[in-house]
Amino acid sequence: HYRQNICQCIRQWHYSEQNNNTIDMMLAINGIPVIAIELKNQLTGQSVDDGKKQWAYNRNAKEPVFGFNKRILAYFACDLYDVYMTTRLDGPMTNFLPFNQGSNGAGNVGGKGNPVNPDGYDTAYLWENVLCKDRLLEILHKYLHFQQEKREKTGEVKSERMIFPRYHQLDVVTKLLADVKANGSGKNYLIQHSAGSGKSNSIAWLAHR
């Protein structure tokens, strides 16, 4: 029944009966909103920072559609050069993580940002390789993870996080899976991730697959 999944892309999505605000783009699966994106353009004087501020200051986290782990699962801010994302709106405390490839492309040593794309926008990979139908369904099915930490003595929930894979994590798991399928298991690999980049999650996703 996989091909029966209906994926929709809705522009200028009105999300509330309390105001006339719209979100630049919403992606839905079978009618359920799962991804929301604010698109910014340096040519009109706005950047990804404006998108982040919009999510943090102009979107009421108490709106039903923005409820944590209820409907929308990831929020993106994107301009011509950079992408950031978060899985939880929390007003000024909203924490955004970079969703870039790195200056020399995924898997290559380099700095922050994205490589120059001679065939289009530097951030085209977001819709060409991540938010396209098959990859988005794969992320929801095999990557997205709701994590709870509980206090040992009482069992009380200490913290909750929705973990959405960042680009370098998707890239490394995809490349390793492809190599194992082509050449079999038992090979050694060297994967270089920086501190705080989610190495444990990359390992877990790979082991799960």
URVEN-V483706 format. One record per residue. N is the residue number from 0. SS is DSSP state (a for helix, b for strand, c for the rest). Layout:
# URVEN-V483706
n = <N	N>
ss = <SS	SS>
This chain:
# URVEN-V483706
n = <0	1	2	3	4	5	6	7	8	9	10	11	12	13	14	15	16	17	18	19	20	21	22	23	24	25	26	27	28	29	30	31	32	33	34	35	36	37	38	39	40	41	42	43	44	45	46	47	48	49	50	51	52	53	54	55	56	57	58	59	60	61	62	63	64	65	66	67	68	69	70	71	72	73	74	75	76	77	78	79	80	81	82	83	84	85	86	87	88	89	90	91	92	93	94	95	96	97	98	99	100	101	102	103	104	105	106	107	108	109	110	111	112	113	114	115	116	117	118	119	120	121	122	123	124	125	126	127	128	129	130	131	132	133	134	135	136	137	138	139	140	141	142	143	144	145	146	147	148	149	150	151	152	153	154	155	156	157	158	159	160	161	162	163	164	165	166	167	168	169	170	171	172	173	174	175	176	177	178	179	180	181	182	183	184	185	186	187	188	189	190	191	192	193	194	195	196	197	198	199	200	201	202	203	204	205	206	207	208>
ss = <c	a	a	a	c	c	b	b	b	b	b	b	b	b	c	c	c	c	c	c	c	b	b	b	b	b	b	b	b	c	c	b	b	b	b	b	b	b	b	c	c	a	a	a	c	c	c	a	a	a	a	a	a	a	a	a	a	c	c	c	c	c	c	a	a	a	c	c	c	c	c	c	c	b	b	b	b	b	c	c	c	c	b	b	b	b	c	c	c	c	a	a	a	c	c	c	b	b	c	c	c	b	c	c	c	c	c	c	c	c	c	c	c	b	c	c	c	c	c	c	c	c	c	c	a	a	a	a	a	a	c	c	a	a	a	a	a	a	a	a	a	a	c	c	b	b	b	b	b	b	c	c	c	c	c	c	b	b	b	b	b	b	b	c	c	c	a	a	a	a	a	a	a	a	a	a	a	a	a	a	a	a	a	c	c	c	c	c	c	c	c	c	c	c	c	c	c	c	a	a	a	a	a	a	a	a	a	a	c>
